[in-house]
Amino acid sequence: MTALEHPARRADGPGRPRRRVPFPVVDEVARHCLQEEEPETVHIEVHLPGAPDPDRLRTAFTEALRRHPRILMREARGAWYRRRYEWELTEGPDVEVVTFPEARADGLRRARERALCDAPPLTASPPVRLEVVAAPESGGSVLFLTINHTALDGPACLRVLATAAELYGGRDNAPAAPPTRTPATAPAADAPELPSPWAPPARVAHGAPEPSAGNGMLVAELPVPRRPKGSPFTVNDQLMIATALMIAHWNREHGARPRPLRITMPVDDRPRDMSMPIGNGTRLVEVPFGADELTPLLDAAPRPEDVRTLLRRTSDRTRALKALSRPQLGHGATLLTAPVLPVGVRAAVTRGLRRAAAPWTSTTLLSNIGRIPYALDFGDAGAAHAVWFSAPARMPRGLTVTTASTAGRLHLALRWSRTLLGHGDGAHLRDLFEHYLHVTEEEPAP
């Protein structure tokens, strides 16, 4: 019998305690490492051609929360010496989740700033908020979802928003079939020896940091990179290479000696339909790159055969990593969160290990959501024509790259720690990413 099935955990009638769910490993590690100066938020912005009706949207989103009840939760109170953190599941929202800020010229900028610096509290259900901001330049509106990443991730909340779109507009928002990947070929025989996982990877070189703490962000819309039909590599592999080359180029410009890179890549195996588990459901793997693999491609005109070789190697690596069966954060995190010691003690140990392991943390994180699988059709407000995500960018990484594609366009978000980079640095990194993404494209055969 699980904790959730135990009679003492049910909320079947008056006077019964609310249902409680122990924190999963990912949630507990994030809860241990909370920092007020750099909140762990996930931001999603959905651009619509029209404006939704406030009352209908509130009703639809509230009903969507009830249809995915695992999102209706708050952190249960408890003493520091308890063995577990627990989520307390609620019957409905504790607070007004959907708000409509007053229209103003800088409304989009302010909403993005709130999404980066103001996390929904864990003490109120649900730990997510939805702001509807007018977009005067397009005549439409933007839905801003801000998520406390200790509790939830972006794909899970996007599933809830798709349910709200279907309830609001009355149109089918069933997920599209995921793209298929070309069957694997034999691994490249010329693959070099990979850098040791025990060697500290390259860090992103400091630029012109800003005096204030927190995160900065820049969003851009780019063409989806071309690739020949039937290619063994995917767009995700092209994005991975563009990210690695962007950082290698940036570090070379700032005088850092070449070092191997490791890029964290979330892998999400959950279904996208109504059965999708809500919470933090991705597992993290690390894709390595040797310095000698990247350096030849930093030339002004890299050789096409060098590009094809790196694409093939990257495809082999990402395919093998996705096939691995392992815990979300690895076996070490599973052991660290075992309920043997009180959570207060485990929190102190986790924070200490995080600081000690900082030099071995991956260089950056690339989170590719891929093609948005839902129509996100809000009826009279229209269907989404652009969707941006951004992931937290706390030090020691200090930089994250998040991508998604909608309506045939790639939507890129660069997010950084202001103690590492400034806005001008972000603009330069965007230009480098766009350049190297184009480098990964193979010209069509004549």
Summary of the structure (lengths in Angstrom):
residues: 446
radius of gyration: 22.1
end to end distance: 64.4
largest distance: 74.6
contacts: 1428
relative contact order: 0.18
helix: 33%
strand: 21%
